[in-house]
Amino acid sequence: MDNEVNIQEQQTLRMSVLYDAALLISGCEDYDAILSGLARHLKAILPVDAAWLLTHDSRSGLSSVARYSSEKPGIEEPVIFRRTLLESVSRQEKSGRFTDAEALNELFENKPPENLSSVIACPLQRGDQPEGYLLLGARADSAYQKDHSILLFLLGLQLATVLRTIRLHRELMDINSRLNLIFDNIEEGILLLDRDFHLQSSNPPVRELFFRQTPPAEGEDFIAFLLEQRTRFQIGRWISPLKKIRERTLAEFPFSFELIEAKDQDPQALFLEFLPVEKGGQRLGFLVILRDIAEMKKADDLRKDLTAMLIHDLRSPLGIINWNMEMILEGVTGDITTKQEKLLKGTIDNSRELLNMIDSLLDIDRLETGSLTLELQMISMRELITSLIEHMEILSSQMQLGFSLDISEDLPPLTADPSLIRRVLFNLLFNASKYSPPGSTISIRVSYDSNKDTITTSVSDQGPGIPKKYRNLIFDKYVQVQAKSRGEVKSKGLGLTFCKLAVEAHNGSIWVESEEGEGATFRFTLSREYSEARL
C-alpha cells in the first residue's frame, strides 16, 4: 500500500514539475533563461548535471543556442553533436538515451564533456520537422530510463511551439528592421494609409522635407489634412477630385495629382500618387508616394512656353498656305486639271489635319494650365450623341460598324461646355471605331444617378482590349496602343489626353475598364450642376 502511495506521489510531483516548467517557458523569449529554468525544475524529478538547447537555423543549420552546467568550468568548451544521430532520434530510429561509453562517443564528435556517463536527447517537434533538440546529461551511469523519455516528450511538444514562436518573431523583427532601413532611406515620401485614408505611418522625408511646418499625425485623416493645405498650395483642379476620392472604386486607382505652392519665388511642387493595397478585390489600404517635382516643373514650364510659341508661330503660315491652296482650287488663279485638283484636295486635307492638331495642342495646354474658360450652358447628352452618330455615318459605314444606344428615359440636362463635351464624345467614339473589327457594334450608355446627381457616359467597343501595361498610360500625351485590326487608322496620341483634361476641367472623372481580348469601355462622370473647384 505504501509503495502505491509513493508511486502516486511521484507521478503527482512529475506532473506538477512539468506544469510549472511549461508555464515558465511559455513566457520566455531568451534561450538561456528557458534552458536554465528547465534544468532547475527538472532536477526535482531526474538527474541534470548539464543541458543543451539546439535549434535549426535556415542559414547555419543545427546550432547550440543555450547550455547549462551544474559546474560552470568545462561546459564553455565547444560541444559538437552528430546531427545525423539526432535526426535518427527524431525519426524514432534511436531511443534517444545514450547510457554507455560507445553510445556517447557516437553522439559527440569530440569526447563527452563534464565527465558525463548518460545523456538523453528529446526532439522538439510538432509535425515532421523538429524545431530543435533538448539534451540532458548526468554523471551517473544509466541515469535515464524509458519513463524519462516520455516525460521529456510531453515537455518537448510545448517547447517546440515556444521555439517556433521565438524563431518566427525574430525572423519578423529582422524583416521589419530591413524594411524600416529601406523605408527610412528612400528619397521619396512614403505614407501608409488604412482603408479609410487614416495615416498609419510615414517615412522621414514626409515630415522633414514635404510637410516640415505641419506634418500629418498618425491616425489623422490624410485627405482632410491635404484639403486643409489650400492656403499653402494653389487652388486648382486637384481639390474636387480629391474630395471625391472616397467614392472611387479600385478600378479608378492609381490616382495622382500635383500640388504647387502658392508663392512667387521658388515654390515647392509635389506629385502625389495613391496606390491601392488590395487582396481578393477588397481594399485594405493605400500606399501614397510623394515626390518633389519642382525642378521638373521648371523645365516643363520652359518647354511648354517654347512649345506654345512654336505652335502659335506655326498656325499663321499654315493658315495662309491652306487659304492660298483653297483659292487655287476655286480657280482664282486660273483653270486647273483634274490631277491638280486631286493633289490640292489631298494637300488641303493634310494641312487641315495639321491645323486641328495645333488646335488640340493649344487646347490641351490651356486645359493643363487652367487658362481655358468654360462656356457653360444647359446641354442634352442624348442630342449630342445622336448628332455625333449622324456625323460619323460615312465613317461607320466604311468600317461596317453599328451603334447601340442605351440612354435613360429620365436623363436630365446638365451644365457643361457643349463644345468640349462634344469633342470628348467624338474622340471616344472615333477611338472605339479605330479598334473595332468590321461588323461589330459600338455601345453607348448614359445613366443618371439621382443620389449623387451625376451623369455617367460609357463607350464600349468589341476590339482587342487594352494590354495591362498601357492601362495607366493611355491618358498621357503621345501614348498610343497599336490597333491591330485597324492598322491603317492613325492618330497623334492626343485624343484621350484631351478627354481627360476636358472632363477634369468640369470636375468630373474618366477611366477605362478593359480585359485583353474582350474590348474596352471608357466611362466619364459629370455632375449635373457644374460647380467651381473650391472648398
C-alpha positions, 0 to 999 in steps of 0.5 A: 500500500505504501509503495502505491502511495509513493508511486502516486506521489511521484507521478503527482510531483512529475506532473506538477514539475512539468506544469510549472516548467511549461508555464515558465517557458511559455513566457520566455523569449531568451534561450538561456533563461528557458534552458536554465529554468528547465534544468532547475525544475527538472532536477526535482524529478531526474538527474541534470548535471548539464543541458543543451538547447539546439535549434535549426537555423535556415542559414547555419543549420543545427546550432547550440543556442543555450547550455547549462552546467551544474559546474560552470568550468568545462561546459564553455568548451565547444560541444559538437553533436552528430546531427545525423544521430539526432535526426535518427532520434527524431525519426524514432530510429534511436531511443534517444538515451545514450547510457554507455561509453560507445553510445556517447562517443557516437553522439559527440564528435569530440569526447563527452564533456563534464565527465558525463556517463548518460545523456538523453536527447528529446526532439522538439517537434510538432509535425515532421520537422523538429524545431530543435533538440533538448539534451540532458546529461548526468554523471551517473551511469544509466541515469535515464530510463524509458519513463524519462523519455516520455516525460521529456516528450510531453515537455518537448511538444510545448517547447517546440511551439515556444521555439517556433514562436521565438524563431518566427518573431525574430525572423519578423523583427529582422524583416521589419528592421530591413524594411524600416532601413529601406523605408527610412532611406528612400528619397521619396515620401512614403505614407501608409494609409488604412482603408479609410485614408487614416495615416498609419505611418510615414517615412522621414522625408514626409515630415522633414522635407514635404510637410516640415511646418505641419506634418500629418499625425498618425491616425489623422485623416490624410485627405482632410489634412491635404484639403486643409493645405489650400492656403499653402498650395494653389487652388486648382483642379486637384481639390474636387477630385480629391474630395471625391476620392472616397467614392472611387472604386479600385478600378479608378486607382492609381490616382495622382495629382500635383500640388504647387505652392502658392508663392512667387519665388521658388515654390515647392511642387509635389506629385502625389500618387495613391496606390491601392493595397488590395487582396481578393478585390477588397481594399485594405489600404493605400500606399501614397508616394510623394515626390518633389517635382519642382525642378521638373516643373521648371523645365516643363514650364520652359518647354511648354512656353517654347512649345506654345510659341512654336505652335502659335508661330506655326498656325499663321503660315499654315493658315495662309498656305491652306487659304492660298491652296483653297483659292487655287482650287476655286480657280482664282488663279486660273483653270486647273486639271483634274490631277491638280485638283486631286493633289490640292484636295489631298494637300488641303486635307493634310494641312487641315489635319495639321491645323486641328492638331495645333488646335488640340495642342493649344487646347490641351495646354490651356486645359493643363494650365487652367487658362481655358474658360468654360462656356457653360450652358444647359446641354442634352447628352442624348442630342449630342450623341445622336448628332455625333452618330449622324456625323460619323455615318460615312465613317461607320459605314466604311468600317461596317460598324453599328451603334447601340444606344442605351440612354435613360428615359429620365436623363436630365440636362446638365451644365457643361461646355457643349463644345468640349463635351462634344469633342470628348464624345467624338474622340471616344467614339472615333477611338472605339471605331479605330479598334473595332473589327468590321461588323461589330457594334459600338455601345453607348450608355448614359445613366443618371444617378439621382443620389449623387446627381451625376451623369455617367457616359460609357463607350464600349467597343468589341476590339482587342482590349487594352494590354495591362501595361498601357492601362495607366498610360493611355491618358498621357500625351503621345501614348498610343496602343497599336490597333491591330485590326485597324492598322491603317487608322492613325492618330497623334496620341492626343485624343484621350489626353484631351478627354481627360483634361476636358472632363477634369476641367468640369470636375468630373472623372474618366477611366477605362475598364478593359480585359485583353481580348474582350474590348474596352469601355471608357466611362466619364462622370459629370455632375449635373450642376457644374460647380467651381473647384473650391472648398 
